[in-house]
């Protein structure tokens, strides 16, 4: 079920990717491999922050660090707080892009244009499929 939630500002610390959409399918997995092998192995959630910038996407894949932690050598991305469309995705990682599309379509059909920011929380170091909380900002 898709709903609107008020999300506080969130911080993702990790590896950046800046590329057109059609290059993300190869560059993002490479960034995840670097993040998983380099970031601390603690109890923080892994997340992917994304913002559309013109015809490109700026992604940061890494750990959710709402505690204000700093990790030298990695990008610290702020995901702005505010209203977001939210969906709890219980399918495979391969279905995440389609699930984001469902959120965007639902927002448009309810008169709320989607914004440029997205957040995906739920990745695992072992690559297993698990529940992902998906968020799309409102314009």
N, CA and C of each residue as an Amber inpcrd file, in Angstrom:
protein
   417
   0.8400000  -1.1770000   0.0000000   0.0000000   0.0000000   0.0000000
   0.8850000   1.2400000   0.0000000   0.5790000   2.1710000  -0.8670000
   1.3210000   3.4280000  -0.9550000   0.6210000   4.4580000  -0.0870000
   1.4140000   5.2190000   0.6560000   0.8490000   6.2900000   1.4680000
   1.8020000   7.4780000   1.4670000   1.3410000   8.5750000   2.0410000
   2.1650000   9.7760000   2.1880000   2.6630000   9.8130000   3.6240000
   3.9710000  10.0020000   3.7820000   4.5680000  10.0910000   5.1130000
   5.3870000  11.3760000   5.2060000   5.5430000  11.8700000   6.4170000
   6.4460000  12.9900000   6.6850000   7.7740000  12.3750000   7.1000000
   8.7740000  12.5260000   6.2710000  10.0690000  11.9380000   6.5720000
  11.0120000  13.0180000   7.0940000  11.7340000  12.7350000   8.1750000
  12.7390000  13.6880000   8.6360000  13.9270000  13.6770000   7.6740000
  14.7920000  14.6760000   7.7440000  16.0040000  14.6180000   6.9210000
  16.7920000  13.3440000   7.2470000  17.3560000  12.7290000   6.2270000
  18.1320000  11.4910000   6.3950000  19.5060000  11.7020000   5.7610000
  20.5080000  11.0210000   6.2630000  21.8590000  11.1210000   5.7170000
  22.3210000   9.7340000   5.2850000  22.8250000   9.6570000   4.0550000
  23.4210000   8.4260000   3.5450000  24.9070000   8.7020000   3.3200000
  25.7530000   7.8570000   3.8930000  27.2020000   7.9660000   3.7250000
  27.6480000   6.8090000   2.8470000  28.3440000   7.1380000   1.7510000
  28.7690000   6.0460000   0.8940000  29.4920000   6.4790000  -0.3540000
  29.2520000   5.7290000  -1.4080000  29.9470000   5.8640000  -2.6810000
  29.0260000   6.5740000  -3.6750000  29.5160000   7.6500000  -4.3290000
  28.6700000   8.3880000  -5.2640000  28.6780000   7.7870000  -6.6720000
  27.5680000   8.0090000  -7.3700000  27.4530000   7.6860000  -8.7920000
  26.7110000   8.8500000  -9.4320000  27.2610000   9.4130000 -10.4950000
  26.5970000  10.4770000 -11.2500000  26.5900000  10.0480000 -12.7080000
  25.3920000   9.7560000 -13.2350000  25.3230000   9.1990000 -14.5830000
  23.9150000   9.3230000 -15.1450000  23.7880000   9.2420000 -16.4820000
  22.4620000   9.1350000 -17.0820000  21.8040000   7.8290000 -16.6390000
  20.4820000   7.7920000 -16.6910000  19.7230000   6.6390000 -16.2160000
  20.2000000   5.3270000 -16.8330000  20.4730000   5.3340000 -18.1420000
  20.8160000   4.0780000 -18.8170000  22.1970000   3.5280000 -18.4280000
  22.9800000   4.2760000 -17.6740000  24.2800000   3.7790000 -17.2000000
  24.2220000   3.2800000 -15.7560000  23.1250000   3.5700000 -15.0630000
  23.0330000   3.2170000 -13.6450000  23.0770000   1.7120000 -13.4080000
  22.5160000   0.9340000 -14.3340000  22.4360000  -0.5190000 -14.1120000
  23.8100000  -1.1780000 -14.0200000  24.8360000  -0.5630000 -14.5850000
  26.1870000  -1.1220000 -14.4380000  26.9940000  -0.3960000 -13.3630000
  26.8080000   0.9100000 -13.2290000  27.6190000   1.6790000 -12.2780000
  27.1880000   1.5060000 -10.8220000  25.8840000   1.4020000 -10.5830000
  25.4080000   1.2780000  -9.1990000  25.8650000  -0.0370000  -8.5570000
  25.7720000  -1.1920000  -9.2260000  26.2950000  -2.4180000  -8.5970000
  27.7930000  -2.3300000  -8.2670000  28.5750000  -1.6560000  -9.1250000
  29.9970000  -1.4640000  -8.8280000  30.1680000  -0.6160000  -7.5710000
  29.3520000   0.4340000  -7.4440000  29.4220000   1.2930000  -6.2580000
  29.0320000   0.5130000  -5.0060000  27.9970000  -0.3370000  -5.1280000
  27.6060000  -1.1600000  -3.9830000  28.7420000  -2.0900000  -3.5660000
  29.4300000  -2.6900000  -4.5130000  30.5450000  -3.5840000  -4.1780000
  31.6090000  -2.8360000  -3.3760000  31.9040000  -1.6010000  -3.7860000
  32.8710000  -0.7840000  -3.0500000  32.3460000  -0.4430000  -1.6640000
  31.0740000  -0.0480000  -1.5830000  30.4840000   0.3140000  -0.2870000
  30.4960000  -0.8720000   0.6700000  30.0580000  -2.0250000   0.2040000
  29.9870000  -3.2000000   1.0740000  31.3690000  -3.6270000   1.5700000
  32.3870000  -3.4600000   0.7330000  33.7260000  -3.9000000   1.1340000
  34.4780000  -2.8550000   1.9490000  34.0040000  -1.6110000   1.9580000
  34.7640000  -0.5330000   2.5900000  34.1130000   0.1010000   3.8110000
  32.7930000   0.0820000   3.8880000  32.1030000   0.7380000   5.0010000
  32.1110000  -0.1510000   6.2390000  31.9750000   0.4560000   7.4220000
  31.9910000  -0.3340000   8.6610000  30.9050000  -1.4090000   8.6660000
  31.2230000  -2.5180000   9.2700000  30.2760000  -3.6260000   9.4040000
  29.6060000  -3.5070000  10.7700000  28.6060000  -2.6240000  10.8430000
  27.8840000  -2.4340000  12.1060000  26.3950000  -2.6420000  11.8620000
  25.5730000  -2.1850000  12.7610000  24.1400000  -2.4890000  12.6600000
  23.3320000  -1.4380000  11.8990000  23.9850000  -0.5270000  11.2050000
  23.2480000   0.4920000  10.4460000  22.6340000  -0.1080000   9.1850000
  21.5160000   0.4830000   8.7710000  20.8480000   0.0400000   7.5460000
  21.6070000   0.5370000   6.3220000  21.6250000  -0.2780000   5.2800000
  22.1690000   0.1550000   3.9950000  21.0560000   0.8250000   3.1980000
  21.4180000   1.8940000   2.4880000  20.4160000   2.6720000   1.7630000
  21.0180000   3.2490000   0.4880000  20.1280000   3.6310000  -0.4180000
  20.5140000   4.2860000  -1.6630000  19.7080000   5.5690000  -1.7890000
  20.4230000   6.6960000  -1.8250000  19.7870000   7.9970000  -2.0280000
  19.9620000   8.3790000  -3.4880000  18.9460000   8.9910000  -4.0650000
  18.9920000   9.3460000  -5.4760000  18.2840000  10.6740000  -5.6900000
  18.8780000  11.5070000  -6.5300000  18.2070000  12.7420000  -6.9290000
  18.4420000  12.9360000  -8.4280000  17.3850000  13.2920000  -9.1150000
  17.4730000  13.5690000 -10.5460000  17.9950000  14.9910000 -10.7070000
  19.0680000  15.1350000 -11.4880000  19.6650000  16.4390000 -11.7500000
  19.7250000  16.5970000 -13.2640000  18.7400000  17.2880000 -13.8350000
  18.6640000  17.4080000 -15.2880000  18.4380000  16.0500000 -15.9140000
  19.3360000  15.6430000 -16.8130000  19.1960000  14.3380000 -17.4710000
  20.0760000  13.2670000 -16.8200000  20.5560000  13.5540000 -15.6130000
  21.4000000  12.6050000 -14.8860000  20.8130000  12.3150000 -13.5160000
  21.3400000  11.2840000 -12.9090000  20.9730000  10.9280000 -11.5390000
  22.2270000  10.9660000 -10.6780000  22.0950000  11.5550000  -9.4990000
  23.1800000  11.5370000  -8.5200000  22.7580000  10.5690000  -7.4320000
  23.4660000   9.4680000  -7.3410000  23.1540000   8.4150000  -6.3770000
  24.2710000   8.3490000  -5.3450000  23.9090000   8.0190000  -4.1320000
  24.8940000   7.6740000  -3.1090000  24.4180000   6.3710000  -2.4890000
  25.2570000   5.3390000  -2.5670000  24.9230000   4.0380000  -1.9960000
  25.8120000   3.8040000  -0.7870000  25.1850000   3.4180000   0.3240000
  25.9800000   3.2180000   1.5290000  25.1190000   2.9670000   2.7460000
  25.4960000   3.5810000   3.8580000  24.7910000   3.3560000   5.1150000
  23.9730000   4.5720000   5.5090000  22.8740000   4.3130000   6.1680000
  22.0290000   5.3630000   6.7160000  22.6760000   5.8150000   8.0190000
  22.9490000   7.1010000   8.1300000  23.6880000   7.6180000   9.2870000
  22.9760000   8.8230000   9.8770000  21.7750000   8.6050000  10.3730000
  21.0040000   9.6970000  10.9600000  21.5730000  10.1570000  12.2970000
  22.5660000   9.4410000  12.8090000  23.1450000   9.7740000  14.1090000
  24.2070000  10.8670000  14.0240000  24.4170000  11.4230000  12.8290000
  25.4030000  12.4830000  12.6580000  26.8270000  11.9780000  12.4970000
  27.0010000  10.6840000  12.3410000  28.3410000  10.1110000  12.1720000
  29.0040000  10.6730000  10.9210000  30.3130000  10.7050000  10.9450000
  31.0990000  11.1120000   9.7820000  32.0710000   9.9770000   9.4820000
  32.2450000   9.6770000   8.2190000  33.2160000   8.6660000   7.8190000
  34.0750000   9.2840000   6.7220000  35.3240000   9.5410000   7.0310000
  36.2310000  10.1610000   6.0700000  36.3870000   9.2900000   4.8290000
  36.5090000   9.9580000   3.6920000  36.7260000   9.2590000   2.4390000
  35.4620000   8.8600000   1.6970000  34.2960000   9.1740000   2.2800000
  33.0270000   8.8460000   1.6370000  32.1710000  10.1000000   1.4980000
  31.2620000  10.0770000   0.5500000  30.3180000  11.1740000   0.3410000
  29.2270000  11.0960000   1.4000000  28.8220000  12.2510000   1.8890000
  27.7140000  12.3440000   2.8490000  26.5700000  13.0530000   2.1330000
  25.4950000  12.3450000   1.8470000  24.3610000  12.8970000   1.0980000
  23.1930000  13.1570000   2.0380000  22.6510000  14.3580000   1.9620000
  21.4680000  14.7170000   2.7420000  20.2260000  14.4960000   1.8890000
  19.3230000  13.6820000   2.3820000  18.0170000  13.5020000   1.7480000
  17.0770000  14.4290000   2.5130000  16.5270000  15.4580000   1.8470000
  15.7310000  16.4480000   2.5790000  14.4880000  15.8540000   3.2220000
  14.1190000  16.3970000   4.3590000  12.8830000  15.9880000   5.0090000
  11.6830000  16.5800000   4.2950000  10.5110000  16.0600000   4.5980000
   9.2790000  16.5640000   4.0040000   8.3450000  15.4290000   3.6490000
   7.2970000  15.7390000   2.8810000   6.3410000  14.6970000   2.4970000
   6.9060000  13.8120000   1.3800000   6.7070000  12.5210000   1.5430000
   7.1800000  11.5290000   0.5730000   6.0940000  10.4910000   0.3490000
   6.0060000  10.0160000  -0.9030000   5.2380000   8.8140000  -1.1670000
   6.0600000   7.6390000  -0.6740000   5.4160000   6.6870000   0.0050000
   6.1360000   5.5630000   0.6130000   5.4720000   4.2440000   0.2370000
   6.2990000   3.2590000  -0.0560000   5.8380000   1.9000000  -0.3330000
   6.8090000   0.9270000   0.3230000   6.2740000  -0.0410000   1.0190000
   7.0920000  -1.1280000   1.5770000   7.1240000  -2.2260000   0.5180000
   8.2840000  -2.3940000  -0.1130000   8.4650000  -3.3580000  -1.2070000
   8.9400000  -4.6880000  -0.6300000   8.1350000  -5.7290000  -0.8250000
   8.4740000  -7.0450000  -0.2900000   8.8570000  -8.0320000  -1.3840000
   9.1610000  -7.5280000  -2.5580000   9.5650000  -8.3880000  -3.6680000
  11.0710000  -8.4640000  -3.7940000  11.5260000  -8.7890000  -4.9880000
  12.9580000  -8.9280000  -5.2440000  13.5980000  -7.5630000  -5.4980000
  14.9330000  -7.5350000  -5.4110000  15.6500000  -6.2980000  -5.7480000
  15.4090000  -5.9180000  -7.2040000  15.2300000  -6.9090000  -8.0670000
  14.9790000  -6.6350000  -9.4820000  13.6750000  -5.8670000  -9.6890000
  12.7470000  -5.9440000  -8.7370000  11.4680000  -5.2550000  -8.8540000
  11.4330000  -3.8640000  -8.2520000  12.5560000  -3.3950000  -7.7180000
  12.5660000  -2.0940000  -7.0400000  12.2860000  -0.9440000  -8.0050000
  12.8910000  -0.9560000  -9.1890000  12.6640000   0.1320000 -10.1480000
  11.1800000   0.2340000 -10.5050000  10.5300000  -0.8990000 -10.7350000
   9.0970000  -0.8900000 -11.0490000   8.2820000  -0.3820000  -9.8650000
   8.7030000  -0.7250000  -8.6480000   7.9900000  -0.2520000  -7.4560000
   8.0990000   1.2670000  -7.3230000   9.2720000   1.8250000  -7.6290000
   9.3990000   3.2850000  -7.6390000   8.4620000   3.8860000  -8.6910000
   8.3500000   3.2250000  -9.8480000   7.4230000   3.6820000 -10.8800000
   5.9840000   3.6670000 -10.3970000   5.6150000   2.6580000  -9.5970000
   4.2650000   2.5970000  -9.0230000   4.0080000   3.7820000  -8.0980000
   4.9960000   4.1200000  -7.2810000   4.8290000   5.2710000  -6.3810000
   4.6280000   6.5430000  -7.1950000   5.4670000   6.7510000  -8.2130000
   5.3490000   7.9580000  -9.0350000   3.9980000   8.0260000  -9.7340000
   3.5280000   6.9030000 -10.2840000   2.2190000   6.8780000 -10.9520000
   1.1050000   7.1690000  -9.9560000   1.1860000   6.6030000  -8.7580000
   0.1750000   6.8360000  -7.7260000   0.1580000   8.3040000  -7.3200000
   1.3380000   8.8980000  -7.1520000   1.3940000  10.3200000  -6.8000000
   0.7290000  11.1670000  -7.8840000   1.0780000  10.9060000  -9.1490000
   0.4880000  11.6840000 -10.2480000  -1.0320000  11.5160000 -10.2880000
  -1.5040000  10.2820000 -10.1110000  -2.9490000  10.0310000 -10.1950000
  -3.7090000  10.6690000  -9.0380000  -3.0030000  10.9570000  -7.9530000
  -3.6610000  11.6090000  -6.8160000  -3.3860000  13.1120000  -6.7860000
  -2.8900000  13.6520000  -7.9090000  -2.6870000  15.0920000  -8.0170000
  -1.4570000  15.6180000  -7.3030000  -0.5100000  14.7440000  -7.0150000
   0.7240000  15.1530000  -6.3280000   1.9150000  14.8120000  -7.2260000
   2.4760000  15.7810000  -7.9160000   3.6080000  15.4640000  -8.7890000
   4.8140000  14.9680000  -7.9790000   5.4870000  13.9060000  -8.4620000
   6.6730000  13.4260000  -7.7520000   7.8170000  14.4200000  -7.8670000
   8.6310000  14.4660000  -6.8310000   9.8160000  15.3150000  -6.8320000
  11.0270000  14.5590000  -7.3550000  12.1960000  15.1460000  -7.1570000
  13.4320000  14.5920000  -7.7100000  14.1460000  13.6190000  -6.7790000
  13.8130000  13.6200000  -5.4810000  14.5620000  12.8110000  -4.5120000
  13.9010000  11.4600000  -4.2540000  14.7490000  10.4290000  -4.1090000
  14.2840000   9.0790000  -3.7620000  15.2090000   8.5090000  -2.6930000
  14.6420000   7.6380000  -1.8750000  15.4310000   6.9280000  -0.8720000
  14.9500000   5.4880000  -0.8230000  15.8970000   4.5610000  -0.8100000
  15.6190000   3.1250000  -0.7580000  16.4140000   2.5510000   0.4120000
  15.7130000   2.0910000   1.4340000  16.3530000   1.5310000   2.6270000
  16.0550000   0.0370000   2.6780000  17.1090000  -0.7840000   2.7700000
  16.8540000  -2.2120000   2.9170000  17.8690000  -3.1360000   2.2810000
  18.9760000  -2.6070000   1.7720000  19.9870000  -3.4730000   1.1610000
  20.7380000  -4.2540000   2.2280000  21.2610000  -5.4080000   1.8380000
  22.0200000  -6.2720000   2.7430000  23.4000000  -6.5450000   2.1500000
  24.3760000  -6.6210000   3.0080000  25.7570000  -6.8820000   2.5880000
  25.8680000  -8.2140000   1.8340000  25.0470000  -9.1990000   2.2130000
  25.1170000 -10.5170000   1.5640000  24.3330000 -10.5810000   0.2520000
  23.6830000  -9.4670000  -0.1380000  22.9630000  -9.4160000  -1.4040000
  21.6100000 -10.0850000  -1.4070000  21.1490000 -10.5580000  -0.2570000
  19.8640000 -11.2590000  -0.2060000  18.6930000 -10.2940000  -0.3940000
  17.6060000 -10.8270000  -0.9330000  16.3840000 -10.0370000  -1.0710000
  15.7510000  -9.8830000   0.3010000  15.2880000  -8.6990000   0.5860000
  14.6440000  -8.4130000   1.8570000  13.6570000  -7.2730000   1.6480000
  12.9480000  -6.9020000   2.6660000  11.9900000  -5.7990000   2.5820000
  12.7470000  -4.4890000   2.3740000  12.2450000  -3.6600000   1.4510000
  12.8170000  -2.3380000   1.1940000  11.7390000  -1.2900000   1.4350000
  12.0850000  -0.2400000   2.1670000  11.2100000   0.9200000   2.2970000
  11.6260000   1.9190000   1.2350000  10.6900000   2.2320000   0.3390000
  10.9530000   3.1150000  -0.7970000  10.2280000   4.4380000  -0.6000000
  10.9200000   5.5340000  -0.8670000  10.3680000   6.8730000  -0.6770000
  10.6210000   7.7140000  -1.9210000   9.6000000   8.4740000  -2.3550000
   9.7220000   9.4240000  -3.4630000   9.2090000  10.7630000  -2.9600000
  10.0350000  11.8040000  -3.0970000   9.6280000  13.1270000  -2.6190000
   8.4850000  13.6800000  -3.4640000   7.7620000  14.6140000  -2.8800000
   6.7230000  15.3300000  -3.6060000   7.3150000  16.6350000  -4.1210000
   6.9030000  17.0310000  -5.3280000   7.4190000  18.2700000  -5.9290000
   6.9010000  19.4790000  -5.1750000
